[in-house]
């Protein structure tokens, strides 16, 4: 069932009370607090809660995760990753009603940017600084942002800088490390992805990302195996902690610690 973000919690709780394992799309909910409640109810019901992070099963993203976490080019110092598209101007579009998505492009698109910084570095950000972009069309963007740009600070000293936008097309990832770089463009959409490193081109099969994700999660659930932590509800909660901090920083106009 495909549902707006604000309904994820309600239907996850309904499913776990029925004794069903759950796969929930990103973002997991509209606040980190809701995520915690979803995790708790699934644990109490004895069911598993999986996050539908398709890129965790995609070859190009598995490779940039390896390059970053194994420090193939040394310590990553900077990640630039952004995603945006022109959403249109239909005022009836549910994406513009904050009560349903919980926010604008940060919720819908920016979660991919937050994710890629986290899994390439293998670290959790310690602070966020963010800025809302200009509101292009007040007839549609009264309740949600048109665009937002943010910077994440990581314990290693690495910086992640990103933009999520409903007003321009962008889809790229770039990581600069001590001894080289790696990049994807297209990067975090549905592809087909293309990439290179300071040593040459990246070349992997183009796959059906959703099929691969569902097959792999399904195999683990059918085998009654515990899901790996990177696709559990805990991972969705970690993303929402960051997103909450990004929104708070943009509203307050100052750096916000992530605890």
C-alpha positions in Angstrom: 0.0 0.0 0.0 1.4 3.4 -1.0 0.6 6.1 1.6 1.6 9.7 2.3 4.4 10.0 5.0 2.0 11.1 7.7 0.0 7.9 7.5 3.1 5.5 7.8 2.9 5.3 11.6 -0.8 4.5 11.7 -0.6 1.7 9.2 2.6 0.3 10.6 0.9 0.0 14.0 -2.2 -1.6 12.4 0.0 -4.1 10.5 2.1 -5.1 13.5 -1.0 -5.6 15.7 -2.1 -8.0 13.0 1.2 -9.9 13.4 2.6 -8.9 10.0 6.2 -7.9 9.2 6.3 -4.4 7.7 8.3 -2.7 5.0 7.9 1.1 5.2 9.0 3.6 2.6 11.2 6.6 3.2 10.9 8.8 5.1 9.8 6.5 7.9 7.5 9.0 9.5 7.2 12.8 9.9 9.1 13.1 13.2 11.8 11.1 14.9 9.4 10.6 17.9 6.9 8.9 15.6 9.7 6.6 14.4 10.5 5.5 17.9 6.9 4.7 18.6 6.8 2.6 15.4 9.9 0.7 16.4 8.6 0.0 19.9 5.2 -1.3 18.7 6.9 -3.7 16.2 9.2 -5.0 18.9 6.3 -5.6 21.3 4.4 -7.4 18.6 7.4 -9.6 17.7 7.5 -8.5 14.1 10.3 -7.0 12.0 10.2 -3.5 10.6 12.1 -2.9 7.4 12.9 0.3 5.6 12.5 0.4 1.9 15.9 1.8 1.1 16.3 0.6 -2.5 19.8 2.0 -2.8 21.2 -0.3 -0.1 20.9 -3.1 -2.7 22.0 -1.2 -5.8 25.5 -1.9 -7.2 26.8 1.6 -7.7 25.7 2.6 -4.2 27.2 -0.5 -2.6 30.5 0.5 -4.3 30.5 4.2 -3.1 29.7 2.9 0.3 32.7 0.6 0.1 35.0 3.3 -1.3 34.0 5.6 1.6 33.9 3.3 4.5 37.1 1.4 3.5 38.9 4.7 2.8 40.0 3.4 -0.6 41.0 7.0 -1.5 41.8 8.0 2.1 39.6 9.9 4.5 36.6 11.5 2.8 36.6 15.2 3.6 33.6 16.5 1.6 30.4 15.0 0.1 28.2 17.0 -2.1 24.9 15.3 -2.9 21.7 16.9 -4.1 18.4 15.9 -5.6 15.6 18.0 -7.2 13.0 18.1 -9.8 10.2 20.5 -11.0 7.1 19.3 -9.2 4.5 21.3 -11.1 2.0 23.8 -9.8 -1.2 21.9 -9.1 -2.4 23.2 -5.8 -4.3 20.0 -5.2 -1.1 17.9 -5.3 -0.8 16.2 -1.8 2.9 17.1 -1.7 1.9 20.7 -1.0 -0.3 19.9 2.0 2.1 19.7 5.0 -0.2 17.5 7.0 0.4 14.6 4.5 4.1 14.6 3.6 5.3 16.4 6.7 7.3 18.8 4.7 8.6 19.6 1.2 11.6 18.3 -0.8 13.6 17.6 2.3 11.2 14.9 3.3 10.6 13.6 -0.2 14.1 13.9 -1.8 16.5 15.1 0.9 16.3 11.9 2.8 18.3 10.2 0.0 21.0 12.8 0.4 21.1 12.4 4.2 21.3 8.6 3.7 24.2 8.7 1.2 26.3 10.9 3.4 25.7 8.6 6.4 26.4 5.3 4.6 29.4 6.5 2.6 31.1 7.9 5.7 29.8 5.2 8.1 29.3 8.0 10.6 26.4 9.8 12.3 26.3 13.6 11.9 26.8 15.7 15.0 25.4 19.0 13.8 23.3 20.6 11.0 23.2 24.1 9.5 20.4 24.8 7.0 18.8 27.5 4.9 15.4 27.6 3.2 15.5 28.6 -0.4 13.1 31.3 -1.9 9.4 30.4 -2.2 8.9 30.5 -5.9 5.1 30.0 -6.1 3.1 31.1 -3.0 -0.1 29.5 -4.4 1.4 26.0 -4.0 4.2 26.4 -1.5 2.4 28.1 1.4 2.8 25.0 3.6 6.0 23.4 2.5 9.4 24.6 1.4 10.3 25.0 -2.3 14.0 24.2 -1.6 16.4 23.8 1.3 20.1 23.6 1.5 22.0 22.2 4.4 25.4 21.2 5.8 26.1 18.3 8.0 29.2 18.0 10.3 30.6 14.5 11.0 32.9 13.3 13.8 35.8 12.7 11.4 35.6 16.4 10.3 34.0 15.5 7.0 31.3 17.9 5.7 28.2 16.9 3.8 26.5 19.6 1.8 23.2 19.1 0.0 20.2 20.8 -1.6 16.7 19.3 -2.1 14.5 21.2 -4.5 11.1 21.2 -6.1 12.2 24.0 -8.5 15.1 22.6 -10.4 16.5 19.3 -11.8 19.6 18.0 -10.0 20.8 14.5 -9.3 24.5 14.2 -8.4 26.9 12.8 -5.8 30.5 13.8 -5.4 33.0 12.7 -2.6 36.4 14.3 -2.2 39.0 12.3 -0.2 42.6 12.8 0.7 43.9 10.7 -2.3 41.1 11.0 -4.9 37.4 11.3 -5.6 34.4 9.3 -6.6 31.1 10.5 -8.1 27.8 9.5 -9.6 25.5 11.4 -12.0 22.7 10.5 -12.1 23.2 9.6 -8.5 20.2 9.0 -6.2 17.2 8.8 -8.4 16.1 5.7 -10.3 19.1 6.0 -12.7 20.4 4.5 -14.8 23.4 5.5 -12.7 26.8 6.5 -14.1 29.9 7.1 -12.2 33.7 7.5 -12.1 36.5 7.8 -9.6 39.9 9.4 -9.9 41.1 6.0 -11.2 38.5 5.6 -13.9 35.0 4.8 -14.8 32.6 2.8 -12.6 30.6 0.1 -14.5 27.9 -2.0 -12.9 24.7 -3.6 -14.2 21.6 -1.5 -14.3 19.0 -3.3 -12.2 15.3 -2.9 -11.2 16.0 -1.3 -7.8 12.6 -2.0 -6.3 12.6 -5.7 -7.4 16.1 -6.2 -5.9 15.1 -4.6 -2.7 11.9 -6.6 -2.3 13.6 -9.9 -3.2 16.4 -9.4 -0.7 14.2 -8.3 2.2 11.7 -11.0 1.4 14.3 -13.7 1.5 15.4 -12.6 5.0 11.8 -12.4 6.3 10.9 -15.8 4.8 14.0 -17.4 6.4 13.0 -15.8 9.7 16.4 -14.1 9.9 16.9 -10.8 11.7 17.2 -7.9 9.2 20.6 -6.1 9.0 20.5 -2.9 11.0 21.0 -0.7 7.9 17.5 -1.4 6.6 15.6 -1.6 9.9 13.4 1.0 11.6 16.4 2.1 13.6 17.9 3.4 10.3 14.8 5.3 9.5 14.8 6.8 13.0 18.4 8.0 12.5 17.5 9.7 9.2 14.5 11.5 10.8 16.7 12.7 13.7 18.9 14.4 11.1 15.9 15.8 9.1 14.3 17.2 12.3 17.6 19.0 13.0 17.8 20.4 9.5 14.3 21.8 9.7 15.0 23.3 13.1 18.2 24.9 11.9 16.5 26.4 8.9 13.7 27.8 11.0 16.0 29.2 13.7 18.8 30.4 11.4 21.6 28.8 13.4 23.6 25.6 13.9 21.8 22.8 15.6 23.5 19.9 17.4 22.2 16.4 16.7 22.0 14.3 19.8 
